Structures are given as structure tokens and as C-alpha cells.
Amino acid sequence: MQFILWHSRKFLLAAFLLVGCLDSQGICQTAESLPQSEGPNAKSLLATLTTVLPLLEKKDFQTAVNHFALPPHLRPEDLDGLIERNELSAAGIEILREHATFGSAVEVFGEARGTAFAEKMGVAVADCYGFNHETEGGTGEVMAVWDGKRFKIVRLDDVGKMQVPQSDGTTPSIPSPKMAAEPQPSVEELSQQLPAYAAAVEAAPEDVSARANYATLLFKIGNTPAAWTELMTAYQQQPDHPGIRRGLEHVWNDFRRKAVFTVGMPPEGIEGLLGAPTQTREFDWGVRWVYGFLCIDFHDNKLHETIDLRGATEALFRPTETVSVTLDGRTWLCMDRSKDAHHTTALLFNPGENMANWREQFEVQRILDGTQLGSPPEVAERMIQQVKQAVSTAECKILTTEAESVMIAVKLPDGSPDNTQHQLIRLMWGPNDVHRIAYSIKTKELSEAMQKQWFGILSAAKLTPVNAP
């Protein structure tokens, strides 16, 4: 299984909240109609979070945008996904209320990170406050600027992923022994339910929930193409349905893991699996097939890359620098390219290997606005924490730290010793983006000679400005 060390770019909004809420009669109050707070304190910031949560949950982005000052390149629709990514939840707000410590941005995030966040948003760090609370489920972060009357959020990250330990030290996400022992339905047992689910869709073809349930069952029994077809039908009926959008993303990622989107694939192979696109767009370089918010670019009638368009900005397609690196002399083929609002990623493999079956892999990734996350040592430490939370047996070590670069070694046991994954990762800081290059190999032990070789290769990599002579 592929392991990508950098799970996701931390969500940083160039925005601030104008406090608004629903009163007991369901009437939306404006910021001006709300009582003014006594000052920048935890109660005021919690009230701000509580106010914005229902607007995000019901996807009323046209109203929600009134609570954010978005930069020109963002739209109301770009607020979509905060709830789905668990950046905010009612439970998370309560954890902040009961357990988190409130303080100034410098106190909460440290001077370097706090200042970096504030400068990026164009606000004074001295006017910023927030929460930073670590739990087993995740580390929730909130940063907001005080305008003299109310808080305006500039950072919202993983608040919905936090969990409070139980009295026995476990967290709610860990099933009890009894739950873990309960047998799961077999594929044969699940298949026996298909006629009933299909009948529900046939009886009410406009019932998006019934179609989503049918798609879920199809996916569980391994009929991913049929699940995709049902989800696309449901998406065209109700494109803003959060469950349908999550389902499409899940199936899309499953296709990618199975190497369906291998670079060079002809359009006929894709259409045979996904069906006709909902729309196509012609460009000088080729054609883009669009499936809702997901798309595939074809260059010279061959698959070039996949893109998740949600929240995508022009910056995604216009890097200011690229990675220049010379590999080990063997043939390395780019077999997978992908983009989303926060990353561009290219995966290279040796001939005969791909996303679904590989022993060695080289990854090049651009993390948009990654420099907001802090200095190389700070980011490295946080990444190591994330890895160890995800894989308790992981071994991680920072090898080198420079002003604009950090090198990390990671060892990830995976059942069989021969499948142990060894990674050498280098992060390089550009003006705005962080570039990640990583060599991965599945083997019992990484020899000293190979480690030295790839350490040298990664160390020699450079960032080259786009259009540089």
C-alpha cells in the first residue's frame, strides 16, 4: 500500500468571520445585530465558531461568504469541503471549550508560525488569538484576528478530528473488544441484499439517498464501476449532496490506487469504465473530460493527469518553481499525475510497476502555500507526529535541517518484513510552496549503500524558477 507522508495541506483560509447566527425563530442575524463582546477572549472565539458551523453544514455558501473576507481568487463555493474534511464540528467546538487553552497567536503557535500565518493573511500578529489543542484523533487549530469588536477567522484546521480520551485511555474511534469481534458480512451476504436496494432505486429513481445506499453496497462487494455509475447519476440529480460528493471522491481514489488513471491511457479505455464525461473542454494542449468536479486531461490523445477541481485556483496550474533532480540512471516512468486544490503530485516507477503494484517509487509533490505551515524543523516535527499517530510502529528520524530544507528517514512496518517500507524524504522551501521529493522501497532492510546513494540524489536536487534561463 502506498504511504504518502504528507497527508494533506493544512487548511488556511485567507478569510475572516463576521459574526452571524440563527435566532430561536430561525431568522438570520447580521453581524451588526449581535451583541458586542467585551474583548478578545475564548468565549468570543467559541461563539464565532458556533455561529459559522450551521451555515457550513447546510452548505449555504452564499450566506456564509458574508462571514468571510475571501481574497479575489476565491469564491463562495470554495468554502465547500470544510465540514467533509472535519475542519470543524460541534463536538470539536465542545472539546475546545472544555479542554483547550486560549492565547495570543504567538503563545499558541509560536512566534515563527503565528507571524507566518498573520503575514500571509495581511493582518497584524499582535491582533491574532487562537486555540491549539492536540488529541489522539488530531490537533485542532483555530486562529482569528480581533478587529476591535469581534473575531474574524484566518485559520481553521482539524477541529472536527479531535477526540477526548475515555476513562480507560481509549478514544471514541477505537471499537470496544466486543465490537471488534463482531463478524462483518461477507461479499456473498452483501450480494443477497442487492435486489432490495436496486428495487428501492427503481421505485424512486429521484431518491438520491436510495441511490447512494445502492452505490455503497455495490462498492462494498467490489463492483466499483457500477458504484461510479450510480453516484454520477445521483450527482447530476443533486450535485451539492455531501454524501454523493464524498462517494465520488472515494471511488475516484480507488480507481487511482488500482492504476486506472495510468499516464498514457487512451480515452477509449477511460470512457469504457467511467462512461461519457458530463462535459468536455478543448485547449491548445488537448482536451479535458469533466465528471462533475473531477476531470481528466488528455494530451496527444493520451491520459496526462487527473484533477479535483474543488477549490482549485490559477496558482495550481502556474508553479513559480520546479524540482530539478537527477535519479540513479535507471529508467523511471511517470505513471501517475494528479492535482487538487492543495497539491500537485507525480509518481514515478520502474518499468512493469505502477500504482497498484510496485516495489520502488519516486514521488515529486508541490504543496501549495506550504510555507505557511512553519519552518523546516517545525514542519518536520509535525509530520513525524502525524506518521506516528497513523502508524504506531513507525520509526522516523530527521537527518538534516537547513534554512530552507529538511531531510527525513521513515520506516513503516507492514505485516511481512519484506513489505516494510523505507522512505527518504526531502522538503524544500520555495517562496510560497513547499516541494516534497521522496524515494520509497519495500524491503526488509535498506542497505547502507542504497541509503547513501539516495541521500546524495535527494541532497543534490534543486528548485529551478519557472522560465529561468
C-alpha positions in Angstrom: 0.0 0.0 0.0 1.3 3.4 -0.9 2.1 5.6 2.0 2.2 9.3 1.4 3.9 11.0 4.4 2.2 14.4 3.8 -1.4 13.5 4.2 -2.9 16.9 3.4 -2.0 20.6 3.4 -3.4 22.2 6.5 -6.4 24.3 5.5 -5.6 28.0 5.8 -8.3 30.5 4.8 -7.5 33.9 3.6 -10.7 35.0 5.2 -12.3 36.3 8.3 -15.7 35.8 10.0 -18.3 38.5 10.5 -20.3 37.0 13.4 -23.9 35.9 12.4 -26.3 33.2 13.7 -29.8 32.0 13.6 -32.1 33.2 16.5 -34.7 30.9 18.1 -37.2 31.7 15.3 -34.8 30.8 12.6 -34.2 34.4 11.5 -30.6 35.1 10.3 -29.0 37.8 12.4 -26.4 40.1 10.8 -23.1 40.9 12.5 -24.3 44.3 13.4 -27.4 42.9 15.2 -25.4 40.7 17.5 -24.3 41.8 21.0 -20.8 43.1 21.1 -18.2 41.1 23.0 -16.2 42.6 25.9 -12.9 41.8 24.2 -10.8 39.1 22.6 -11.4 36.1 24.8 -12.1 32.4 24.5 -15.8 32.8 24.8 -15.9 35.2 21.9 -14.0 33.0 19.6 -16.1 29.9 20.6 -19.2 31.9 19.8 -17.8 32.8 16.4 -17.1 29.1 15.6 -20.6 28.1 16.8 -22.1 30.8 14.6 -20.5 29.7 11.4 -20.9 25.9 11.8 -24.6 25.6 10.8 -24.0 27.7 7.7 -21.2 25.4 6.5 -23.2 22.3 7.4 -26.2 23.2 5.3 -23.9 24.5 2.5 -25.4 27.9 2.5 -22.2 29.3 1.0 -23.9 32.4 -0.4 -24.8 33.4 3.1 -21.6 32.0 4.6 -19.5 34.1 2.3 -20.8 37.2 4.2 -18.9 35.8 7.2 -15.6 35.5 5.3 -13.5 38.1 3.6 -12.3 35.9 0.7 -9.4 37.0 -1.5 -10.3 37.8 -5.1 -9.4 34.4 -6.4 -11.7 32.5 -4.1 -15.5 32.1 -4.5 -18.3 31.2 -2.1 -18.2 27.6 -3.4 -14.6 27.4 -2.2 -15.9 27.1 1.4 -17.2 23.7 0.4 -15.5 20.8 2.0 -14.7 22.3 5.4 -17.2 20.0 7.1 -16.4 17.0 5.0 -12.7 17.3 5.8 -13.6 17.6 9.5 -12.1 21.0 9.9 -15.0 22.0 12.2 -17.7 20.2 14.1 -19.9 20.7 17.1 -18.0 18.0 19.0 -14.7 19.7 18.2 -16.0 23.1 19.4 -17.0 21.5 22.7 -13.6 19.9 23.1 -12.0 23.3 22.6 -14.4 24.8 25.2 -13.7 22.1 27.8 -10.0 21.3 27.2 -8.2 23.8 25.0 -6.1 26.7 26.2 -6.8 30.1 24.6 -4.0 32.6 24.0 -2.3 35.0 21.6 -1.2 33.7 18.3 2.5 33.8 19.4 1.6 32.0 22.6 -0.4 29.3 20.8 1.5 28.7 17.6 4.9 30.1 18.4 6.4 33.3 17.0 7.5 31.9 13.7 4.3 30.1 12.8 2.0 32.8 14.2 3.8 35.5 12.3 3.8 33.5 9.1 0.1 32.9 9.3 -0.7 36.6 10.0 1.6 37.9 7.3 0.0 35.6 4.7 -3.4 36.9 5.6 -2.3 40.5 5.8 -3.1 41.0 9.5 -1.0 42.0 12.5 0.1 39.1 14.6 -0.4 41.2 17.7 -4.1 41.3 17.0 -4.4 37.5 16.5 -5.5 34.8 19.0 -6.4 31.2 18.9 -6.6 27.6 20.1 -4.1 24.8 19.5 -5.2 21.5 21.1 -3.7 18.1 20.5 -5.7 14.8 20.9 -5.4 11.2 19.7 -7.7 12.0 16.7 -5.9 15.1 15.6 -4.5 18.5 16.5 -7.2 21.2 16.2 -6.1 24.7 15.4 -8.0 28.0 15.2 -6.5 31.4 14.6 -8.5 34.6 14.4 -7.8 38.3 14.3 -9.6 40.7 16.6 -10.9 43.8 14.8 -11.8 45.7 17.9 -15.4 44.3 18.1 -15.4 40.7 17.0 -13.2 37.8 15.9 -12.5 37.1 12.2 -11.2 33.6 11.5 -8.0 33.2 9.4 -7.1 29.6 10.2 -9.3 26.5 10.8 -7.7 23.1 10.9 -8.8 19.6 12.1 -11.1 20.8 14.9 -13.6 18.1 13.8 -11.0 15.4 14.1 -10.3 15.8 17.8 -11.3 13.2 20.3 -11.4 13.1 24.0 -9.8 10.1 25.7 -12.2 7.9 27.7 -11.6 6.9 31.3 -9.8 3.8 30.2 -7.4 5.8 28.0 -9.0 4.8 24.6 -10.7 7.2 22.2 -14.3 7.0 20.8 -12.9 6.0 17.4 -11.4 2.8 18.8 -14.1 0.0 18.9 -14.5 -2.0 22.0 -13.4 -5.6 22.0 -16.9 -6.8 21.6 -17.5 -4.5 18.6 -14.2 -5.6 17.1 -15.2 -9.3 17.5 -18.5 -8.9 15.6 -18.2 -10.6 12.2 -18.6 -8.5 9.1 -21.0 -9.5 6.4 -19.3 -11.5 3.6 -19.4 -10.4 0.0 -22.0 -13.2 -0.6 -24.2 -12.0 2.2 -24.0 -8.4 0.9 -24.8 -9.5 -2.6 -28.0 -11.0 -1.4 -29.1 -7.5 -0.4 -28.6 -6.1 -3.9 -32.1 -6.8 -5.3 -33.8 -5.0 -2.4 -31.5 -1.9 -2.8 -31.9 -2.0 -6.6 -35.7 -2.2 -6.2 -35.7 0.9 -3.9 -33.9 2.9 -6.7 -36.3 1.6 -9.3 -39.3 2.5 -7.2 -38.0 6.1 -6.6 -35.4 7.0 -9.2 -35.2 10.6 -7.9 -34.4 9.5 -4.4 -30.7 10.4 -4.1 -30.3 8.7 -0.7 -31.6 5.4 -2.0 -29.3 5.6 -5.0 -26.3 6.4 -2.7 -27.1 3.4 -0.5 -27.2 1.2 -3.5 -23.9 2.6 -4.7 -22.3 2.0 -1.3 -23.4 -1.7 -1.4 -22.0 -2.1 -4.9 -18.7 -0.6 -3.8 -18.5 -3.0 -0.8 -18.9 -6.1 -3.0 -16.2 -4.8 -5.4 -18.4 -3.6 -8.3 -16.7 -0.2 -8.4 -17.7 0.7 -12.0 -21.4 0.2 -11.2 -21.0 2.2 -8.0 -19.5 5.0 -10.0 -22.4 4.9 -12.5 -25.0 5.2 -9.7 -23.1 8.0 -8.0 -22.7 10.0 -11.2 -26.5 9.7 -11.8 -27.1 10.9 -8.3 -24.6 13.7 -8.6 -26.4 15.0 -11.7 -29.7 14.9 -9.7 -28.3 16.7 -6.7 -24.7 18.0 -7.2 -24.4 19.6 -3.7 -25.3 16.4 -1.8 -22.3 15.9 0.6 -22.6 12.1 0.7 -22.6 11.8 -3.1 -19.6 14.0 -3.4 -17.7 12.0 -0.8 -18.7 8.8 -2.6 -17.4 10.0 -5.9 -14.2 11.1 -4.4 -13.8 7.7 -2.6 -14.5 5.7 -5.8 -12.2 8.0 -7.8 -9.3 7.4 -5.4 -10.0 3.7 -5.5 -9.7 3.8 -9.3 -6.4 5.7 -8.9 -5.0 3.2 -6.4 -5.8 0.4 -8.9 -3.8 2.3 -11.6 -6.9 3.0 -13.7 -5.6 6.5 -14.4 -2.1 5.4 -15.6 -0.4 8.1 -17.7 -0.7 7.3 -21.4 -4.0 5.5 -21.1 -6.2 6.1 -24.3 -9.5 7.9 -23.9 -11.4 4.8 -25.0 -10.2 2.8 -22.0 -11.4 5.6 -19.7 -14.8 6.0 -21.3 -15.4 2.3 -21.2 -15.0 2.4 -17.4 -16.4 5.8 -16.4 -18.8 6.4 -19.2 -19.1 9.6 -21.2 -17.9 12.8 -19.4 -20.6 15.3 -18.4 -18.7 17.9 -20.5 -15.6 18.3 -22.5 -13.3 21.4 -23.0 -10.9 21.9 -25.8 -7.5 23.5 -25.1 -4.4 24.1 -27.2 -2.6 21.2 -25.5 -5.5 18.8 -25.7 -8.9 18.1 -24.2 -10.3 17.9 -20.7 -13.0 15.4 -19.7 -15.1 16.6 -16.8 -17.1 14.3 -14.5 -18.8 16.7 -12.0 -15.9 18.2 -10.0 -13.4 15.6 -11.2 -11.6 15.7 -14.5 -9.0 14.1 -16.7 -6.7 15.9 -19.1 -5.6 14.2 -22.3 -2.5 15.4 -24.2 -2.0 13.9 -27.7 -4.9 11.6 -27.1 -3.3 10.1 -24.1 -4.1 10.5 -20.4 -1.8 13.2 -18.9 -3.3 13.8 -15.4 -6.3 13.8 -13.1 -7.6 16.9 -11.3 -10.0 17.5 -8.4 -11.4 21.0 -9.3 -12.9 21.8 -5.9 -11.2 24.9 -4.7 -8.7 25.0 -7.5 -7.2 28.3 -8.3 -4.9 29.6 -11.1 -1.9 29.0 -8.8 -2.5 25.3 -9.0 -1.6 25.4 -12.7 1.1 28.0 -12.6 4.0 26.9 -10.4 6.7 29.5 -9.7 9.5 26.9 -9.5 10.0 23.3 -10.3 12.2 20.5 -8.9 15.4 19.6 -10.8 16.7 16.2 -9.8 18.9 13.5 -11.5 17.9 10.0 -10.5 20.0 6.8 -10.4 20.5 6.2 -14.1 17.8 3.5 -14.4 14.6 4.1 -16.4 11.9 5.8 -14.3 8.5 6.3 -15.9 5.9 8.8 -14.7 2.8 6.6 -14.3 0.5 8.9 -12.2 -0.1 12.6 -12.1 -2.8 14.3 -10.0 -3.8 17.7 -8.8 -6.1 19.1 -6.2 -6.5 22.5 -4.5 -3.5 21.9 -2.3 -1.1 19.5 -4.1 0.3 18.6 -7.4 1.8 15.1 -7.4 3.8 12.9 -9.8 4.7 9.3 -9.1 7.5 7.5 -11.0 8.1 3.8 -11.1 10.4 1.3 -12.8 9.2 -0.4 -16.0 6.5 -3.0 -15.2 5.4 -1.3 -11.9 2.6 1.1 -11.3 0.3 2.5 -8.5 -1.3 -0.9 -7.9 1.9 -3.0 -7.9 5.3 -1.5 -7.0 8.5 -2.1 -5.1 10.2 1.2 -5.7 8.7 4.6 -6.1 9.8 8.2 -6.6 7.5 11.0 -5.8 7.6 14.7 -6.6 5.0 16.8 -4.9 4.2 20.5 -4.7 2.4 21.7 -1.6 0.7 24.9 -2.4 1.3 27.7 0.2 3.1 25.1 2.3 5.5 27.7 3.7 2.5 28.9 5.9 3.0 25.8 8.0 6.2 27.0 9.6 10.0 26.5 9.4 11.6 23.2 8.2 12.2 21.9 11.7 8.6 22.8 12.8 7.0 21.1 9.8 9.3 18.0 10.1 8.3 17.5 13.8 4.6 17.9 13.0 4.9 15.4 10.1 6.6 12.9 12.3 3.8 13.2 14.8 1.3 12.6 12.1 3.1 9.5 10.9 3.4 8.0 14.4 -0.3 8.7 15.1 -1.2 6.8 11.9 1.3 4.0 12.3 2.3 3.5 15.9 5.2 1.2 15.0 6.7 3.8 12.5 10.4 4.8 13.0 11.2 8.4 12.0 14.4 10.4 12.1 15.3 13.9 11.0 18.6 13.5 9.1 19.5 17.1 8.1 18.0 20.5 8.7 18.9 23.6 6.7 17.4 27.1 6.4 15.1 26.1 3.5 15.3 22.3 3.5 14.9 19.2 5.8 15.6 15.5 5.2 13.7 12.8 7.0 14.0 9.0 7.1 10.9 6.9 7.7 10.5 3.1 8.3 7.0 1.7 8.1 6.4 -2.0 9.1 3.6 -3.6 7.0 3.0 -7.1 8.2 5.6 -9.1 6.3 9.2 -7.9 6.9 9.8 -7.9 3.1 7.0 -5.4 2.7 8.5 -2.9 5.2 8.5 0.4 3.5 11.6 2.6 3.8 11.4 6.3 2.8 13.9 9.1 2.4 12.1 12.4 2.1 13.3 15.9 1.4 11.2 19.0 1.8 12.4 22.2 0.0 11.0 25.6 0.7 10.2 27.9 -2.2 8.8 31.5 -1.8 5.3 30.2 -1.2 5.2 26.5 -1.9 7.0 23.5 -0.2 8.3 20.9 -2.6 8.5 17.3 -1.4 10.6 14.6 -3.1 10.7 11.1 -1.7 12.2 7.7 -2.6 10.4 4.7 -1.3 11.2 1.0 -1.4 9.6 -2.1 0.1 12.3 -4.3 1.5 13.3 -5.9 4.8 16.3 -3.6 5.3 17.6 -0.6 3.4 21.3 -1.2 2.8 23.7 1.5 3.9 25.0 1.8 0.3 21.5 2.4 -1.1 20.6 4.9 1.7 23.8 6.8 1.0 23.1 6.8 -2.8 19.6 8.2 -2.4 20.6 10.6 0.3 23.0 12.1 -2.2 20.4 12.2 -5.0 17.9 14.0 -2.9 20.5 16.3 -1.4 21.6 17.4 -4.9 18.0 18.3 -6.0 17.4 22.0 -6.6 14.5 24.3 -7.2 14.6 26.0 -10.5 12.4 29.1 -11.1 10.0 28.7 -14.0 11.1 30.5 -17.2 14.7 30.8 -15.7 17.4 30.9 -18.4 
